[in-house]
């Protein structure tokens, strides 16, 4: 234990009084300062700011721990103890360093004392993947299951389904004329079709949905589907049967959304998924409607000219209220068209994640350059769009 030498005895007394240290923490303060003792008049209406008066009564405190642990319904075998102690404000540098010493000493002692009592009941300490998290903060004990993370891909097989729950911007969910008194813009979402049955299955506090990119409400997601991760917060159950989870979601969504799970992951995958979404390769197919008769030869030439290019896309008018107004540079790797009639064509485009494909077709009044409309010199728009492929760059490694 490091010795403290740059405090006078009076300063240490004042320090102990400011933190209302208990007898045990005061004894530790005396020990690390090389004094026989540090004495002061302690207040009875405030807990020790280091240990919350737990030191010296671990056996009594463990009775509370045992009661909380016995309330856990499911079987559990391993645990981890986390101790959170907030440093008081307005401490100078040397006082903060001293508090850190006291704090870390108590945290080690608490984990050792309480942990050993729990282990006597046959449970195992596991710092990496425990069944239970035992959290101690300011005298309060909470017991939670660590979050479980599931990774997979989803298909969206019906249009006019938002990816996330879209609460009405006008009434904030209360219901108004603008949202037809439903409190939301769309009655269902991919997020809800996936998270609600998983939350029920796990009996969890909540389930958080994280997708690798997003699609418009009128866009289907087919092929291998879009990658996603769900974070199951404080689950009452630990479930390892992925097929059972898939079945619960797919039956709940009744064919509107379908998922395939590839395995369990951790929180780091969420940030990786969001990062890869912007540099991933995505394949779309859709239908172009031309407002004038289109020449087949010009259409074929335009498809060649628009392959292997970089777009300049200013935030589209349709999403400008929800997105920062800036210019994005996105790559189009290939663009192929199939003539249907003088006013209609099918197309397939392979492009960088985050590309606004509808605006690549229409030009969005010049906010996307180049575009199909600009190259052909006629107005056109995308009237149907499907996402048919998402390559995150490490799909084979991840089993996607």
Residue, then its C-alpha position, 0 to 999 in steps of 0.5 A: x500500500x502506497x504511503x501518503x507523506x504530503x499531508x499534515x495530521x490536521x489536513x488528514x483530520x479535515x480530509x476524513x471529516x469532509x468525507x465522513x469516513x467510517x472507523x475502518x476507512x479512517x484506520x486505512x487513512x491512518x495506515x497509509x499516512x504513517x500515523x497511529x490514528x486519525x480521529x475526528x467527530x463523525x456525523x451520524x446523518x451521512x454515510x462514509x463517502x468511500x464504503x457507504x458504511x459497509x466495511x466492518x459489517x460484511x456478514x450483515x451486508x451479505x444477508x442482503x446479498x443472499x436475499x437478492x440472489x435468492x430472488x433470481x428465478x432462473x438457475x445461475x452459476x457464475x457472477x461478477x461484482x462491480x463497485x462504483x464509487x463517485x469521487x467528490x467534486x472540488x478535490x485538489x489533485x493530491x486529495x483526488x489521488x488519496x481518494x483514489x487510493x482509498x476507493x481502490x482499496x475498498x473495491x478490492x476488499x469488497x469484491x474479496x469479502x462478498x465474493x468469497x461468501x458467494x463462492x461458499x454456496x458453490x457459485x463461481x467468479x467469472x469476470x468475462x461472461x458471468x450469469x449475474x452482475x452484482x453492482x454496488x453503488x452508495x450502499x445500494x445493491x442491484x443484481x442484473x443479468x449481463x446483456x446478451x447480443x444476437x447477430x443476424x440478418x433480416x428480410x422485410x417482405x412487405x412495403x410501408x414498414x419502417x425500420x425503426x419505430x417512427x413516432x409522430x413528430x407533431x404529437x410525439x406519440x399522443x395522437x393527432x390529426x396529422x398521424x390519424x390519431x395513431x401517435x406514429x407515422x407507420x403502424x409497424x416497424x422491423x424493430x418491433x417485429x424483432x424486439x418484442x418477441x425476443x423481449x418476451x422470450x428472454x423476459x428482459x428489461x428491454x431489447x435494443x435493435x441495431x441495424x447495419x444501415x437503413x432502408x426507406x419504408x417503401x423498400x423491400x429487403x430480400x436476398x440474404x437480408x440486412x445485418x443487425x444486432x439486438x442487445x437484450x438488456x437484463x434478461x431473466x433467462x439465458x437462452x442458447x437455442x438460436x433456432x427457438x429465437x428465430x422461430x419466435x420472431x418469424x411466427x410473431x411477424x407472420x411473414x412480414x419480417x423474417x430473420x436468420x441468426x448467425x450467433x452470439x456476439x458482444x457490444x463491440x460488434x454494434x460499433x463495427x456494424x455501424x462503421x462497416x455500413x458506410x463502406x459496405x457494398x449494396x446491391x439494389x434492383x428497381x423500376x425506372x419510370x420515364x416522363x418522356x419516351x426513352x431511346x433504347x440505345x441511349x439507355x444502354x450508353x447511359x448505363x455504361x457511363x454511370x458504372x464505375x463512377x463517384x457520385x456527389x450527393x447533397x442531402x436529398x430534399x425528402x430527408x433534409x429535415x432529418x439529416x445534416x445538409x451536406x455533400x456525400x461522395x458515394x461510389x457506383x460500381x455497376x449499373x445495368x438496365x433492362x428495357x421494358x417499354x418506351x417509358x419503363x426500365x428495370x435496373x440493378x445497381x451495385x453501390x457503396x453503403x449510404x448511397x441515395x439510390x432514388x436520387x441517383x435515378x432522378x437527380x433530385x433537382x441537381x442535388x445528385x450528380x451525375x444521375x440517370x436523368x441528367x445523362x439521358x436529359x429527361x425526367x425520370x424517377x424510381x417507382x420501386x426499389x428492393x435491397x437484394x444484397x449487402x456485403x459488409x466486407x467480412x461476410x465470409x468471416x462472420x458467417x453472413 
